[in-house]
């Protein structure tokens, strides 16, 4: 407990120096920490600062006090990352519970991924995006295009760009929950395709062990091969692995068909209770689900060297704002 308390004090001092971004005296640090609810004497702060100097985390600027160094900022970044491990899993749970899509009425919000790309680049590579959808490598068939100045979540589309919205596969978790099926999102991975058929996972990242959507990491690291997948059926695409109670197998199959009918189909495979799915073991009494990744269409830009920024779980969108990907050309006024 004492070690944890000491660590918290050390980080509080470094965070204060980082936030102020200038040299601070021990007295100034003491005052700022007191405002945050930390009780530390100037003497204690000076002792910490002396050790930080020796470790290269801070540097003395004479009478002005101490400034945090790049090494100190790197340490803070590492600690923030540690605190964020498991963030994706928590974020998935939060958005699963708060989306309110009503399947029978086809109303309410779904979870959206967002890619921001120059409009000219998007139009140029639109044929490849369409192929990802037409071959079934995307999360359903519905999209939205945001114009410059429009917002979703914390994101605003900049001038000259377009916001390409795809449905996030977490939407499926939310739909299942409404029908009493708890869904555990275990990991995201890369599926190897051979002649258009999924044969095995070649990479896996647990949602519990990351602060970033794993599919974003795969795409950014150019580990995907959608260009190969749409060219000859041989490539690597993103997919998530879920588990549901075995007793809900039949209901899950029925819901999957209904979701497919309205453009939200994304289940590549639904395994039988207690049976492996593509050689991935499941817990006893559970069914394994393989779900197509919602960010998949974005990968063709990354693989083609086109600048694009993207965020999974970017926000919510009303279902009635979505439209079939086949209408993108008409809405963009291109042939």
N, C-alpha and C positions, 0 to 999 in steps of 0.2 A: 504493500500500500504506500509506504514511504517512497519507494522508487518511482511509482506512478505519479505521486504528488510532485516529486522533484522534476520529473520529465515534463509535467504540465507547466511548471514554473519556467523551465528553460524555453519551452516552445512559446509561452506567452510573451517572454521578453523579445525573442526573435520575431514573432509575428508583429509586435508593436513597432519594432525598428523597420520591418518591411512595409507596414502600412503607412508610416510617416514618410518613408523614403528620404530621410535626411539624418544628419548626425543628431543624437539625443544625449543629454546628460543623464546620469543615474537619477537625479531628482525629477527630471521630466518623465522618465520612464516610470518612476514610482507613482507619479500623479496620474499618468494615463492608465496604468494598471489598476489603480484604486478605483478609477471611474468604471472599469470593467468588472469590479468585484474581487480583484486580487489584492491581498494584503501582503506586501513585501517591503521590507525596510530598504533604504538606500544602500546600507552596508551589504546586505545580502545580494542586491542587484549588482553592486560593484564586484563582488566575488565571482558571480556568474560571468560578468563581462570580461574579467581578467582571464578566466578559463576559455571563454569564447575567442578572445584575442589569440591565445596560445594555440587553439585548434584551427585558427584561420576562419572562424565563422563571423567574426566582427573585426573592425579595424579602428584604431584610435585616430580621431581628427583633432588632436590637441584639446583646447579648452571647450570646443564645441561638443565633445563627447564621442560617441561611437556610432559607426554606420555598419549595417549588415553587408557582408561580402557576397559575391556570387556563390561561394561554397555554402554560405549560410542559407541563401535562397534555395539552393539545390536540396539541402537537408529539409527545409520546409516543404518543398514539393514532394519529396519522398514520404514524409509523414502524412501529408494530405492524401496522397495516393493510398497509403495503408488504411487510413480512416475511410476511404471510399471503396475499398474492396468489398464486394457484395452489393455495391450500389445498384448494378444492373438488375440483380435479382429483386431487390426492394422496389426499384422503379417499375419493374414488370408487374409486381403484385399491386402496387398503388394504382397503376393505370387500368389493370384488370378490374379492380373493384369500382373505379369511378366512371368508366365509360358506361353509357346507358342505352346502347343499341337494342332495339326490340325487333327480334327476327320476324315474328308473324306480321307485324305492322310495317316492317322495313323503315323504321324511323329511329332517330336518336344518333348519338355520336359513336364514331369508330376511332381507333388509334391510327395515327398517320406518321409515316416517315417523310422526310423532306430532303430533296437535293436541290442545290442552287447552282445554276450553270448559265453561261452566256446564251442568250436566246439564239444567236446564229449557230453556235455549236450544237445546241439541242436539235435544231431543225436539220442540220447536216447529218447527225447520227440517228435521227428518228427511225429510219428503216431498221437499224440494228435493235433499237429499243422495242419496236413492234414485233420483231422476231422472237425476242425473249418472252414476250407475252403469248404470242401465237403458238409457241412450242410448249407452253405450260411450265416455264421456268420462273414464273412470277407468282406473287401472292394474289391470286384471283385475276380479274380483268378490268378492275375499276381504277381510275386515276383522277387527279385534278391538276390544273395548271394555274399557278398564281402569277399575276402580273407584278411588275415593279411597284414597290410601295405597299403591296399587300403583306399581311402578317399571318403567321401561325405560331402559336406558342410565343417564344422569345425572339423569333426570327422575322426579320423584315427583308423582303426581296429588293436587292439594290437595282439601280438604274442599269438598263441594258441586259438584265438577267431574267430568268424565268424560274419559278418555284415548281419543281416537279414533285407532286405528292403521290405516294403509293400507300396502300393499306398495309399497316404493320401486322405481322402474324399474331401479336399479342391480342388483337381483336378476337381471335378464335378462343383464347382463354376466357375473355369476357363473356362471349356468347355461351360457352359451356357452363360457366359459373351461374348464369341466369337459369340454367336448367338443372342446377344442383350437382354439376360435375366439377370437382376440384381438379385443376390442372397444374402439374409441377413442371416448370420449364427447367430442364436439367442442363443442357448445353447447346451451343451452336457449333456447326462444323461445316466442312467442305465435303460434298458428295462427289465421288468419282462416277462419271457417266461413261458408258460404253454402248455405242450404237443407240443412244437415246435412253438407255435404261440405267437407273441408279444401281450400282453394284456394291459400294462400300463407302464408309466414311474414311477419309484420309487425314483429316485434322479435326481436333475437338478442343473447345475451350468451355469450361464450366461458367455459367452465369454467376455463380457464387464467388468465383475467384477473380472477377474483373470489374473495373469501374467503367469500361467502355463496351459498347455492343460488339461482340466477337466478330460478327459479319463485317462491321466497319473495319476492323483490324485486317481481316482477310482481304477485303477489297483494296484497302490502302496499301497493303503489302504486296499487291499484285500476285496473290496466290491463287486467285480464281482463274478460270478459263472459260468464260462465256462465249468468247469468239469461236473457240473450238466447238463448244456445245451447239451453237446455232449453225456452224458450218457443216459438221458431219456427225453430230451426236456424241462426240467424244470430248469430254472436258470436265471441269470441276465447277459446281454451283453451290451456293450457300443454302443451308437448311438447318432447322432447329429440331431438337429432340425433346419430346414431352412424355409425361406419364399420366395416366388417368386410372381410376379404380377399374378392375376387371369387370365388375358388375355393370358398369356403364357402357360396355362395348357396343351393344345394339343401339342404344340411344345415340352414342357418338357417331355411329354409321349413318343413322337417320339425319342427324344434324349436318353431317358432312355433305350429304346429298342436297339438303335445303340450301346450305351456304354456296354450294357449287351453282345451283340454279339462279342465284341472285348476283353472281360475279365475285363471291368471296371464297371460292374454293381454293384450298391450298394444301390439302392433305395428300402427301405423296404415298404414304403407307399408314395403315392403322393395323397394328399387330393384334393377334389373339392374346387373351390373358396368359401371363407368365411365359410367353414365347419371345425369343430374341427377334429383333427387327434389324435386318441387314447386319447380322452378327453382333449387334449391340444388346447386351443382356438387360433385362428389366427386373424390377423387384417382384418378388413372388406376389401373385394376385393382381398385378397391374398390367395394363396394356401400354405398349410403346407407340408413339405417334411421330412420324416424320413430317415436318411442316416446311413448305417452301419459304425461303427468306424474302421479306418484303423489299429489301434494298437491292435485290438481284438485278433489276434493269439498269441500275446506276453503274454497275461494274463495267459495262461496255465503254463508258467514257474513260474511266481510269485505265483500262487495258489499252485504250487507243491514245493515251497520253493527253487527254483533254482535261484542263483544270475544272474540278468540280468539288464542292463541299457538300457534305451530307450528314444528316442526323437521324438516327433511329429514335422512335418514341418522341417525335418532335412536338406532338400536341394532339388535339382532338378535332374532328371535322364532322359536320352533319352528313349522314349517309346520302341525303338527297342532293348534296353538292358534287357527288362523285359521278363520273360518266365512263362509258366503255373506252378503252384505249384506242379503239378503231375510230373514234371521233376526234382524235388529237389533230390530225391533218386539217380537218374542217375548221376547228377552232383556231388553229394557227394560220389558217388561210394559205396553206401550201398544197401543192399537187402531190 
